[in-house]
Amino acid sequence: MVSRRKKGSTESAKEAAVAAFSRPSTLQLESAGATTPPDQQGRRRLANTYLIEREMMVADPSQPRQVFDDGELQELISSIRTRGIKQPLAVRWNVELGKYMVIDGGRRFAAATALGLPELPCCVQTAEGKDVLIDQIVHNWQRVNLRPLETADALARLRDEHGLSQQELADVTSKPKSEISKLLAIHDNVTPDIQFRARGESADVTLTKRHLYNLSKLSPQEQSAVADHVRDLKLTATETEALVSQSHGRTNPRSAGLQARQRRFHTDTADVLITFNKTGATDSDVERVLDTVREQLRSGPASV
């Protein structure tokens, strides 16, 4: 039936609308029961993740890890040059600087800077102050080659600037209180000159965390001489503990017994440590051992 309504009238508009909505739709709408593709299941977007211009970013000067191994950094530079940055950096906005400060991913930032990358993938964090430092300590603690004094310095900052006790430090870092105590003893009691020797790119690698903790038990006047002894004779941490115990007039049964079974000799070409199966080895015992070694060398290649 042809409508005789006046064109442009209200009645004509109503009839046109009814006719339009009564026709079958040609749009293919997703049904309520449609399944999600397998590659889109169990995932959701992360908030605050962006590509940020490198010129808008700066390294954190208070980052616990202050020294990067040059060889490892060069390997990272080579990897990023070939494959790009696969893991976003954690950054936070610094109002005073007007830039993003890197709070996790310092090596990646250094490598990106060396390569001149224009922008980096970043996750923007909102944590401030104490929480940032705790995160940095925990992240770095999980990685290898973190120098003991770097961790000790950061823990001391948490203690001194934010008033955390040793137990609270252990709780927030999930580390034993005994380890926290030893690191703080290194920070507080090891003399500045010994600390200087254990820091930086040219750090004395013979001064491990255990060595430094044993040195922290000595007076400032004794530490330098014992540290020199550790370096010259390449003493192990256990041997250093025995030496420190002797200087204090104490006897650690385990370390003292081990030392009594060991004789160490320093030459221009090698350090020789002989561990006997008995305590109280004499010079004659050493000579007999060396004679036996000579016979073994004449008989063939030494066993490993």
KOLBA-231618 format. One record per residue: residue in three letters; x, y, z of N, C-alpha, C in turn. Coordinates in steps of 0.001 Angstrom, whole numbers, plus 500000, padded with zeros to 6 digits. Layout:
BEGIN
ALAXYZXYZXYZ;...
END
This chain:
BEGIN
MET500850498814500000500000500000500000500887501238500000;VAL500585502152499152501373503378499034500881504392500050;SER501785504905500845501403505892501851501063507203501189;ARG499977507813501669499564509116501153499861510225502161;ARG500689509919503133501071510942504116501871512039503416;LYS501749513224503894502485514348503335503963514187503626;LYS504792514318502578506225514178502728506774515210503709;GLY507577514726504641508178515611505638507335515744506875;SER506163515146506897505305515235508086505773514267509145;THR505247514455510352505602513564511465505151512148511168;GLU503943512014510608503412510700510310504270509985509281;SER504768510729508294505630510137507267506940509649507867;ALA507515510413508805508762510022509453508595508762510272;LYS507467508636510982507201507448511785507113506212510903;GLU506393506349509762506248505209508866507599504767508317;ALA508489505719507980509808505381507457510647504642508497;ALA510536505079509745511298504439510809510843503011511038;VAL509517502799511053508975501458511247509442500535510145;ALA509407501043508895509816500228507771511289499846507850;ALA512129500793508289513574500534508358513932499489509400;PHE513322499597510574513674498675511664513006497317511544;SER512042497221510646511369495942510475512075495057509465;ARG513037495629508677513758494825507704514852494019508409;PRO515137492799507924516186491978508537517547492675508461;SER518333492607509511519662493242509546520653492429508741;THR521511493132508010522573492465507253523906492482507992;LEU523952493091509211525204493151509994525436491836510726;GLN526676491333510696527016490100511382527544490437512780;LEU526638490417513734527021490721515114527524489473515806;GLU528549489652516690529109488519517424528080487998518413;SER527840486734518378526849486141519279527404486081520685;ALA526486486058521629526890486060523042527682484820523398;GLY527465483739522642528141482491522973529428482273522211;ALA529900483309521461531115483140520675532316482892521581;THR533202482001521177534380481673521987535530482617521684;THR536384482870522714537567483713522538538668482884521895;PRO539349483435520886540452482695520258541461482251521298;PRO542060481070521123542995480538522134544125481493522473;ASP544632482235521454545768483109521731545381484375522475;GLN544073484577522727543624485746523472543036485382524835;GLN543076484121525172542531483674526451543552483858527571;GLY543045484113528769543897484203529961544874485355529938;ARG544517486449529285545425487585529256544645488878529401;ARG545338489922529871544750491245529931545865492276529780;ARG545491493465529359546485494495529087547117495007530388;LEU548395495333530305549079495943531432548912497458531378;ALA548687498033532538548560499488532608549937500132532710;ASN550019501381532284551211502211532466552455501676531754;THR552284500996530629553417500521529848553481501307528545;TYR554650501936528290554770502850527160556149502729526514;LEU556262503254525303557555503560524710557878505005525076;ILE559012505210525760559373506547526239560674506978525573;GLU560729508234525144561936508762524517563102508699525506;ARG564234508202525018565399508059525897565846509399526467;GLU565695510468525703566097511785526178565248512255527358;MET564112511601527585563245511933528718563556511074529941;MET564673510313529898564993509389530976566389509654531517;VAL566586509399532811567901509529533446568121508337534360;ALA569396507992534577569733506927535521569527507416536945;ASP569234506492537841569046506827539250570411506879539929;PRO570842508040540413572173508140541043572279507376542354;SER571143507038542961571180506302544231570911504815544042;GLN570917504344542798570745502926542516571821502121543240;PRO571437501047543963572438500265544699573568499747543818;ARG573253499263542617574307498753541742574967499922541025;GLN576191500227541411576901501372540861577922500988539797;VAL578319499731539754579363499296538829578820498186537943;PHE578986498337536626578584497316535668579842496669535092;ASP579847495349535048580954494640534428581011494998532948;ASP582170495475532487582283495971531114582032494860530099;GLY582538493662530375582326492555529446580857492195529310;GLU580159492131530453578737491809530423577942492915529738;LEU578347494173529961577646495286529325577819495234527806;GLN579018494886527341579246494790525901578415493666525291;GLU578265492559526019577417491465525539575966491918525428;LEU575509492692526398574136493192526362573945494162525205;ILE574930495024524972574857495962523853574727495195522535;SER575518494142522387575461493340521171574102492677521009;SER573550492164522118572242491511522059571141492497521696;ILE571159493685522311570125494681522031570261495204520600;ARG571473495334520132571672495789518749571024494804517772;THR571091493514518100570566492487517200569074492243517393;ARG568642492201518653567277491743518933566401492788519604;GLY566969493924519996566187494939520679566029494638522158;ILE565325495511522860565078495345524292563804494537524480;LYS563923493396525133562790492490525286562034492685526593;GLN562689493249527588562065493428528906561961494910529232;PRO560749495416529494560604496855529787561390497260531031;LEU561855498503531030562500499078532201561428499594533145;ALA561713499621534430560816500240535407561296501663535663;VAL560410502643535506560769504048535687559723504739536547;ARG560079505881537084559112506715537794559375508173537444;TRP558334508980537495558462510381537116559098511158538247;ASN560139511940537935560806512774538914560413514229538659;VAL559656514781539580559112516128539388560230517161539309;GLU561250517034540179562321518022540209563102518051538901;LEU563361516886538326564141516810537092563276516981535847;GLY561989516716535996561123516769534829561429515651533854;LYS561899514508534390562217513352533553561858512068534294;TYR561867510960533536561644509653534146562972509112534661;MET562977508624535906564182508067536499564097506545536445;VAL565168505917535986565204504459535868565407503852537254;ILE564447503033537708564581502403539018564888500916538912;ASP564692500338537740565106498952537499565364498806536004;GLY566570498329535671566952498208534276568102499129533917;GLY568960499402534901570069500323534678571018499861533586;ARG571290498551533518572197498049532475571566498200531100;ARG570268497917530999569591498081529709569601499551529276;PHE569420500453530242569449501881529917570839502302529458;ALA571890501795530134573259502124529741573562501591528341;ALA573093500369528055573326499792526730572568500565525664;ALA571314500952525955570515501718524997571141503079524730;THR571713503681525774572391504971525611573615504828524719;ALA574382503745524936575565503507524105575184503298522645;LEU574022502689522408573570502428521041572834503623520430;GLY572473504603521263571745505759520762570306505466520389;LEU569682504503521086568283504173520783567384505370521097;PRO566429505687520230565602506876520450564548506693521535;GLU564053505469521742563014505239522750563127503829523304;LEU562602503649524520562721502376525221561367501957525783;PRO561078500649525826559851500181526455559962500305527976;CYS558969500919528595559047501192530041557707500933530704;CYS557788500511531959556613500403532827556744501498533883;VAL555794502418533906555860503561534804555343503152536178;GLN556188503315537203555847502973538579555475504241539346;THR554680504061540371554269505209541194554876505173542587;ALA555676504138542887556277504024544219557254505169544459;GLU557440505514545721558337506605546090559259506168547225;GLY560373506865547329561248506769548497561609505373548939;LYS561141504993550110561512503737550737561161502550549857;ASP559954502526549291559523501384548484560394501222547247;VAL560806502329546635561681502259545467563006501610545845;LEU563603502046546944564889501519547377564775500040547728;ILE563696499648548381563489498236548707563411497411547428;ASP562632497877546449562523497158545179563883497027544504;GLN564667498090544518565980498052543874566899497045544573;ILE566869497023545902567707496080546645567307494652546312;VAL566004494370546351565524493004546103565844492580544677;HIS565593493451543686565872493115542293567350492818542085;ASN568207493662542659569639493471542471570172492280543252;TRP569573492009544402570014490889545231569809489569544494;GLN568820489533543604568507488318542869569453488097541696;ARG570316489065541422571225488945540302572640488655540799;VAL573468488144539893574837487808540270575714489055540249;ASN576876488925540894577921489956540834577552491279541492;LEU576560491276542361576289492497543118577328492588544229;ARG578071493667544250579153493807545224578577493964546633;PRO579231493340547638578665493363548993578476494765549543;LEU579404495680549231579283497026549771578140497804549130;GLU577763497461547893576614498114547271575336497768548032;THR575190496493548375574025496076549160574089496657550562;ALA575271496638551167575432497177552528575069498653552573;ASP575498499406551572575176500841551532573668501069551459;ALA572995500297550600571556500479550425570792500112551693;LEU571210499039552358570555498655553609570758499720554683;ALA571954500288554732572224501337555714571358502565555443;ARG571106502867554177570218503991553844568800503736554334;LEU568321502518554131566980502183554624566923502306556145;ARG567972501869556806568013501945558272568074503389558752;ASP568962504173558150569238505519558651568208506553558184;GLU567771506452556915566852507456556377565387507137556658;HIS565082505861556818563680505476556989563410504753558309;GLY564440504613559140564248504098560491563872502639560589;LEU564309501810559650563973500391559699564973499647560590;SER564437498770561421565293497935562261565854496780561432;GLN566794496034562013567350494883561294566266493852560999;GLN565364493644561932564281492687561699563364493164560576;GLU563066494457560551562221494999559482562924494909558133;LEU564228495136558115564988494978556876564938493534556388;ALA565035492609557317564943491194556948563554490863556401;ASP562535491447556994561159491173556559560898491702555153;VAL561304492939554864560968493546553575561829492996552440;THR563016492453552763563878491904551715563810490386551630;SER563100489765552585562993488296552637564365487635552775;LYS565270488284553482566597487735553751566753487464555246;PRO567595486489555624567789486202557044568334487423557784;LYS567907487582559010568386488701559819569900488628560009;SER570444487405560073571888487255560250572659487843559072;GLU572120487691557846572795488258556676572704489775556688;ILE571550490305557103571394491757557224572410492307558217;SER572555491614559350573473492056560398574912492087559891;LYS575304491078559126576683491014558627576948492144557624;LEU575987492403556742576177493462555757576262494841556416;LEU575436495068557438575508496341558148576816496475558926;ALA577334495351559430578631495387560120579731495777559146;ILE579639495285557900580616495673556875580546497175556632;HIS579313497692556501579139499121556244579643499969557405;ASP579335499542558623579608500368559803581039500246560319;ASN581648499062560198582894498794560916584134498653560046;VAL583967498352558773585149498244557907585652499649557591;THR586946499859557714587518501201557559587337501720556127;PRO587294503052555958587095503621554618588133503172553599;ASP589404503004554018590427502611553039590212501183552556;ILE589767500290553443589465498917553024588216498913552148;GLN587220499705552503586027499795551671586377500306550276;PHE587281501271550212587699501811548913588333500712548064;ARG589113499867548697589763498770547973588744497758547446;ALA587591497658548102586585496673547698585534497250546757;ARG585663498532546432584682499190545565585268499430544174;GLY584411499940543299584850500426542003585181499328541013;GLU585520499759539799585794498822538721587068498026538965;SER588023498613539700589281497919539976589288497342541382;ALA588137496892541851588016496391543222588890495164543444;ASP589390495031544661590169493867545066589225492681545196;VAL589268491765544224588305490658544193588558489646545293;THR589730489723545939589986488791547032589170489136548265;LEU588625490348548318587844490761549486586363490484549230;THR585937489262549488584538488881549334583740489358550546;LYS582434489095550505581585489490551632582056488841552932;ARG582419487563552893582867486872554103584200487438554596;HIS585087487763553656586347488389554065586082489717554773;LEU585235490538554162584957491864554732584287491745556097;TYR583384490779556247582723490611557545583738490229558617;ASN584683489352558270585712488994559247586596490186559581;LEU586906491007558586587705492211558849586953493186559748;SER585617493206559647584829494141560453584942493853561949;LYS585414492654562301585567492297563714586856492851564305;LEU587760493320563435589058493797563902589030495290564186;SER590025495757564918590172497189565154590626497855563848;PRO590382499141563689590835499831562469592324499666562204;GLN593130499600563275594573499483563098594963498109562551;GLU594182497085562867594520495728562429594025495426561009;GLN592973496088560583592313495696559341593222495783558122;SER593992496843557998594828497025556823595862495911556690;ALA596520495572557803597550494531557769596953493180557397;VAL595800492850557981595169491568557680594672491533556230;ALA594134492647555741593682492699554349594858492490553391;ASP596007493065553715597199492849552888597601491373552914;HIS597503490765554080597840489353554229596892488496553387;VAL595614488830553414594619488092552616594950488199551132;ARG595301489399550699595613489617549281596895488901548863;ASP597946489033549656599248488486549267599249486959549265;LEU598583486352550243598576484893550344597308484271549758;LYS596414485136549248595152484660548664594411483742549642;LEU594274484209550861593608483419551889592128483273551583;THR591605482106551858590171481886551725589449482574552875;ALA588120482643552776587346483255553853587498482468555152;THR587577481138555041587735480304556234589090480543556885;GLU590135480654556069591466480934556606591520482317557243;THR590824483269556631590780484621557196590054484616558538;GLU588979483838558633588246483734559899589148483173560995;ALA589953482163560643590872481584561622591906482607562061;LEU592406483387561109593401484419561428592815485480562351;VAL591587485899562064590930486905562897590661486349564291;SER590237485082564354589971484461565654591237484403566501;GLN592356484089565867593629484046566590594017485418567120;SER593781486455566308594161487801566741593315488272567905;HIS592117487697568032591246488055569156591413487111570337;GLY592332486149570203592532485205571290591410484203571410;ARG590592484079570316589493483117570347589868481931569475;THR589231480821569719589463479632568913588152479144568335;ASN588040479191567030586909478587566342587314477160566014;PRO586713476137566642587176474752566466587271474347564998;ARG586293474738564201586273474310562806587399474972562015;SER587494476297562126588501476996561340589903476735561870;ALA590051476659563196591367476411563757591851475018563379;GLY590940474029563420591310472674563034591714472599561577;LEU590988473318560713591311473317559294592682473940559063;GLN592939475057559766594221475719559583595363474828560048;ALA595155474074561133596207473215561653596545472099560671;ARG595615471759559774595850470704558799596408471255557493;GLN596535472558557361596937473157556096598278473873556214;ARG599071473765555123600316474528555014600286475225553658;ARG600519476513553657600481477291552420601875477878552156;PHE602274477817550865603579478333550465603388479269549277;HIS604050480423549361603938481427548305605252481499547542;THR605174481370546187606359481512545340606086482587544294;ASP607098482862543482606929483884542452605937483460541371;THR605764482164541193604905481678540106603619481011540574;ALA603507480711541849602300479994542300602158480088543812;ASP600939479885544267600638479688545685600272478220545866;VAL600918477558546785600713476123546990600077475903548351;LEU598925475240548363598236474918549609598177473406549739;ILE598708472880550820598676471442551082597759471201552268;THR596769470368552087595845470009553169596123468577553586;PHE596529468390554824596897467069555330595677466351555899;ASN595819465046556053594758464233556653594882464174558172;LYS595794464947558705595984464982560147596301466407560551;THR596236466697561805596599468017562307598071468022562707;GLY598612469212562825599983469356563300601034468865562327;ALA600842469097561023601818468649560029603139469397560208;THR604250468652560090605577469230560269606233469492558913;ASP607439470125558955608185470358557728608559469034557062;SER608851468039557861609183466724557301607989466137556561;ASP606790466370557089605577465899556408605437466587555049;VAL605724467885555011605635468631553748606619468063552734;GLU607866467790553164608889467259552254608466465898551706;ARG607867465044552551607427463730552085606318463875551043;VAL605413464830551268604345465056550295604922465505548961;LEU605889466418548996606488466921547752607247465815547028;ASP607905464943547775608598463811547149607596462896546445;THR606472462667547086605440461821546486604889462450545212;VAL604688463771545253604189464474544070605183464362542915;ARG606485464478543221607496464360542169607432462977541525;GLU607286461943542338607197460584541804605967460436540904;GLN604855461028541316603640460946540509603815461677539180;LEU604530462796539172604763463531537939605643462737536983;ARG606629462011537554607485461194536689606722460020536087;SER605708459551536804604960458375536338603984458688535224;GLY603572459954535124602613460322534082601867461567534461;PRO600905461962533605600117463179533872599438463105535214;ALA599432464230535898598781464288537214597294464130537050;SER596668463403537972595209463249537946594562464497538484;VAL593337464770538017592624465978538413591537465613539394;
END
